[in-house]
């Protein structure tokens, strides 16, 4: 069919497919891949989604384009109504936020995320901070994790992994922390991270709450995943390759994001990738 | 972040050589980073300080934290909301259904776990937060001090209710009649201690409907901040803060009327709006 797309477009489609219909979802700031994914989900997969925009708290907005910063008035244009910051977090605390999307400069094997600092005992790098990630990670019903920087090229022979064995700091709670405390023990309402979408593939979490490779992309291999992950992730029995987004999805993305803001989440090398539909693609 | 930050107030705070500040807020960017670049901050309880995917890390803030000049006391959005609510409601603490199990619990000895007297379950409680001063930039005020914020107020309403002193700058001071015509106040005057009219007082962040985010100026700011703290003082603070004796002088230095016209062009069309955000290559 000759359909092809960019890696950013593939990631958006994969993120959009993690949403259930008739649920309330929220995206944070600084996450255009997710922001666009929710618009795709609402228009194609899950029309009854209650889409709450990050930073502006607009409900079901229809922005004319995607701007470089999240709390721009562009993003809440044509919203049906607005929530306040307290109201959105209240909804999450009482178990009424269906899904949240979280990322991190470190994401570990149990789905904990770190956006606070690198360095466990001594501070090596102060990261910007997590906004409300800590709060939402505990009580959002389901969580999709994502990162477009799984591939970690060595700098001066040393690799700074994005997907790590253990986070230096737990900003967002996964399935259990380094002390072995689980979310069930803490009585949290949320089910925790359900999947992780990266630039190399899509993962889920097994019965133990451990990261497990589920599917790859047309251009990635199991070896890419092993090489770029600090630990050895578990594997699904059969790791398939995803199919590319439909032409409808691609046209929505291209119309909504003419400035290609979502590509800023990708590494410069990944921005120019063109992917082609693989044979034997799996729908995931 | 890129919208309605009280930048004219912050520049004035820096010019008046105020320092040793503890800053607290939800998600912020250039406002906190500018204060850090002027060595005015000694502790940070922000939930986020950065420039999102647009420009990434806040260099002055990061350097201050890493050198030990700024004590890191990161907060989270909802924890902050609950702390402000405790203060607003006159309560000794507020329970919160999250945080336990994360490292915020370990790093904040003031958070305590208690047992619910009803279910017996463990629950985290956080202390009230009563800031000495809240600084806010709004679109409109009337002469009595009633404030009208247009668009998302984020945490400003809670900060106004919880703080001992509220300082506000506005784009325009109007009569109470006119304020009502515009849709009415959302922060009543008795919370507000002082107001001043400062057109473009949020620049380089946006204050719609008056003007959009000045991405071009922010880029200039970032390139100076990236070079290091001395370069930042020489290449940015000197020109745009220390040497500007007044807000009018600042407006002149950022390009005066031409800049105002450029940033208000967003309303002409979607294309004009997008034009403001194109990468300068």
Interface residues (C-beta under 8 A of the other chain):
Chain A: X29 X30 X31 X32 X55 X56 X57 X58 X64 X65 X67 X68 X69 X70 X71 X72 X73 X74 X76 X82 X84 X85 X86 X89 X92 X93 X94 X116 X117 X123 X125 X126 X127 X128 X129 X130 X131 X132 X133 X134 X135 X136 X137 X138 X139 X169 X170 X171 X172 X173 X177 X181 X183 X186 X187 X188 X189 X258 X259 X261 X264 X265
Chain B: X1 X2 X3 X26 X27 X46 X47 X48 X49 X50 X51 X52 X53 X54 X57 X58 X61 X62 X65 X66 X72 X74 X76 X77 X78 X79 X81 X85 X96 X97 X98 X99 X100 X101 X102 X103 X104 X121 X122 X151 X152 X153 X154 X155 X157 X158 X206 X208 X209 X212 X213 X215 X270 X273 X274 X277 X278 X279
